[in-house]
């Protein structure tokens, strides 16, 4: 296959003579076509075979340190290769075969780049996520999002849906299958080993990778992909902005946008979506939703579904009972943390925004009790409901995630909702209150401890958890009301009621977290039904439907709030008066202020005497305190503390501003 550029021509006899004088040879010079402005003096020591097309070489590259090199080809064997304009290829130990190379590509000191025949370049590879023995395979493709992967992996109760996904992705793989690989314009491949059946996107940088096989590097100009030293990857896709370096080993993996893997990390049969950061440890058959973070050598994530996770050193899970093999799986819902040396025996499910400390072997399920601590003490799992609502770490995480979105490509594949409080978490807290009431009623109001699914809850923790949930619900529901009434002066109750009327019927009922996207379960099931019955018949249409749901989040959120209003306030929204709004604002303000004061007190612990141990190594207490303040600063000027104080004042002003606009 020769280049399709219309201005390509055959070599002249003079050019052939020049090339031969510079150590070049060809099986058949008639199979070599060149640009009209081709300069034969820019080529040396070439071995050409098959169909060859060469562009013009009239520009230079500037290397690190300011070193200029002119474009051209030297010391390379090419077989069935088209080379674009102003390409630099030098010192390919073996050969480049069956590739289309774009403009301004830089290749130097490479062992071999070869396409071996019809290949889909990793597209269609089935990743045995969550269950290493199979059953939840996700076929990967370049535009795979966390949401489509979630539906493919987790909605196995709908076989027609899975079959539709398989057909659509199979068609994508078939469309991508070709006997030739491609290297996009402005890509750079240097000091690399063997590259086999890999499509390399534009502006990608491959620097000292050891071995890449059967994959697609979906780099983009705005967000290039970087593949670094000693990386080995087999059957993979790297999305825009991915960084993989420092001896990472990958097998059957999808790496999402702006995800960074480094420092000897290894993974097989795993999916990593936007903004994950993984170093040193190991992943096996995991679904790593957005912002999954593991940084330590001793950490193993296995057969689990995670998102917004922070895994401490030595975090580990087991997915088998030494009987039927590694068939068990676990779910750690969004925003959770595992402390150093924590362990969970799958199957288990950890509720959203929870903290896991110690070893838990009784298959805990805390999904109805979010924002909890699960702590092991002498072999017993203790559950502390709701306490993470008042944790500085929880709020800090919620603030930092949007700021740490490294995706620079405008075409963002994953739909990410960063909200800490949402219909998803609020409904769990409503359910949590009911559950805690039931546990207390069953165990007796005078009991000091209660047992729930092999976990122990103390009486004090139960009562406090219920209050934490109520305050957080007040905060969420009040926020929604105030947001809904924003920007309008009200002179009658009827105006208020009209403003509070939902603009969509979508949003009633249960909500789900689809790997970072929060949406009504009914809408997700409607989409799945449309896919299963081929009413949505392309991957692009699925993307658009999911994106529309993400865009309509706040309208649907209000529909949900409206539907739960009587349960929370004792009245329907259609029955509210101006006096109700004043009372809602007061209750909201009280909850927000109380929670912020708890955050303030929690932050103060970071400046306690215990926190100062290790400071002022060789001096008296005065030196210790001075050393601490130089390193950590002063409590009153801590950025987070100042944020909490500012948040209290802003919320007070927000409530006061609404009340001023209610003139009835």
C-alpha positions, 0 to 999 in steps of 0.5 A, a space after each residue: 500500500 503506497 501513500 495516497 498523496 497525489 504529488 508522489 512520483 517515481 525516483 529519477 535515475 539521478 536520485 537512485 544513483 545518489 541514494 546508492 552512493 550513500 549506501 542505500 539499496 532497494 529490492 525494486 526501485 520502481 516500488 519506491 515513490 517520493 514527494 515532488 520535493 524529495 531530497 535524496 541527500 537526506 537519506 543514507 544506509 537505507 534498505 528498502 523493500 516492498 511498497 515504499 513512499 517517502 515524503 520531503 525532508 526540509 526541516 529540522 528538529 531541536 533536541 533537548 539541550 538545543 541540539 539541531 538535527 535535520 530530518 531524513 533517514 539513516 541506518 534503517 531497513 524499511 519494508 512496506 512503509 510510507 513515511 510522511 514529511 519531515 520525518 527523522 528516522 535513525 539507527 533502527 537495529 532491525 527494521 520497520 515493517 508494514 507501517 504508515 508514518 505521519 509527518 514530523 515523526 522522530 524515531 531513533 535507536 529502536 530495535 524493531 517496529 513491525 505489524 505482523 498482519 491483520 491486527 486490531 491493535 488491542 481493540 476488542 481485547 477482553 479484560 477479565 475484570 473483577 473475576 480472573 476466571 471470567 464472567 465479567 469480561 469487558 472488551 476494550 476500545 479507544 473510546 471506552 468510558 468508565 460508564 460503558 465499562 461499568 455497564 458491560 461488567 456489572 449488568 450481567 443480569 441483562 444478557 441482551 445488553 451484554 450481547 449488544 455491547 459485544 456486537 458494537 465493540 466487535 464491529 469497532 475492532 473489525 473496523 480497526 483491523 488492518 495489516 498496517 500499523 500507524 504512527 501519528 504526526 509529531 510522535 516520538 519513539 526513541 531508545 525503544 525495544 520491540 514494538 509489534 502491532 501497536 498504533 501510536 497516536 499523534 504527539 505520543 512519546 515513547 522513550 526507552 520502552 522495553 516491549 509493546 505488543 498489540 495495543 493502541 496509544 490514543 494520544 492527542 495533540 492537546 494531551 499526549 501519551 507518554 510511555 517511558 523507561 522499561 515499560 512492557 505492555 501486551 494487549 492494551 489501550 492507552 487513552 489521551 494523557 496517560 503516563 506509563 513509565 519506570 518499568 511498569 508491566 501491563 497485560 490486558 489493560 485499559 489505561 484511561 485519560 490522564 492516568 499515571 502508572 509508574 515505579 514498577 507497578 504491574 497490572 493484568 486484566 484491569 481497567 483504569 479510568 481518568 486520573 488514577 495514580 498507581 505506583 509500586 504495587 500490583 493490580 489484578 482484575 480490578 475496575 479502577 474508576 476515576 481517581 483510584 490511587 495506590 502508591 506503595 510497594 506492598 499494596 495489592 488491589 485485586 478483584 475489586 471495584 473502586 473509585 476515588 479510592 486512596 489505598 494505604 501501604 500494605 492494603 490487600 484483599 483476597 478473592 478466593 477461599 482456596 476451594 473453587 479458585 479466585 471467584 469472589 469480588 468486592 466493591 469499595 464505593 466512591 471516596 473510601 480509604 484503606 489504611 496501612 496494612 488493611 485487609 478485606 476478605 472478599 466478598 465484601 462491600 464498603 459504603 461510600 466515603 468510608 475508612 477501613 482500618 485493620 483486618 476484616 475477614 467476615 465479609 463486611 457490607 456497610 453499603 447502607 451506612 456511608 461515611 463510616 469507619 470500619 476498624 478492627 480491634 483484636 479480631 472484631 470489626 467495629 463499625 462507626 457510622 457517619 463519623 467520616 462526615 466530620 472528617 477533615 480528610 473527607 472534605 479535603 478530598 472532595 475539594 482536591 479531586 476537581 482541582 486534580 483533573 489532569 485531563 487536557 483533551 477537550 474530549 473527555 471520555 469519563 463523566 465524573 460527578 465530584 459531589 460529596 452529597 448527592 441523591 446517591 449518598 443522601 438516599 443511603 443516609 435516609 436508609 442508614 437512619 432507618 437501619 440504625 433505628 431498626 438495629 437499636 429497636 431489635 437490640 434494645 435501647 439500653 444495649 451498650 453494643 449492637 451487632 450488624 452483619 458480623 460487625 459491632 456498633 457501640 451504642 454511642 456510635 449508633 446514636 452519633 451516626 444517626 445525628 451525623 446523617 441527619 445533619 448531612 441530610 439537612 445540609 444537602 436538602 437545604 443546599 438544594 432548596 437555596 440553589 433552587 430559589 436563587 436569584 428571584 425576589 418572592 412576594 407570595 407563597 405561590 411564587 415560591 411553590 412555582 419556583 420549586 416545581 420540578 422541570 423534569 419527571 426524571 430523577 425519582 427513586 433510587 440513584 446509582 453511582 456508575 463509576 463516577 457518574 451519579 444518575 437515577 437508576 431508572 434512567 440507567 435501566 432505560 438506557 440499558 433497555 434501549 441498548 439491549 433492544 437496539 434502539 440505541 445502536 452505536 457506541 457514539 449514541 451510547 456516549 451521547 445518552 450518558 453525557 446527556 444524563 450527566 448534563 441534566 444532573 442538577 435538574 434530576 437532583 431537584 426532582 429527587 429532592 422534591 420527591 423526598 421532601 415530605 419524608 424530610 420536612 413533613 410537607 410536600 414542596 407544593 405545600 410550603 410557605 414563606 415561613 417554611 423556607 425561613 425555618 428550612 434556612 435556619 435548620 440548614 444553617 444550624 447543620 452547616 455551622 455545626 458540621 463546619 465546627 466539627 471540621 474545625 475541631 478535627 483540623 485542630 488535632 493536626 496541631 496537637 502536642 502529639 502531632 509535634 512529636 518528631 519535631 525539634 530533634 535536638 532542642 527543648 520544647 521551644 525549639 520543637 514548637 518553633 520547628 513545627 511552626 516553620 514546617 507546618 505553619 500556624 493553626 489559625 493561618 492554615 489554608 484549610 482552617 481559613 477555608 472552613 471559617 470562610 465557608 461558615 461566613 459565606 453560608 451565613 450570608 447565603 442564607 441571609 441573602 435568600 431571606 432578604 428576597 422573601 418579602 411575604 
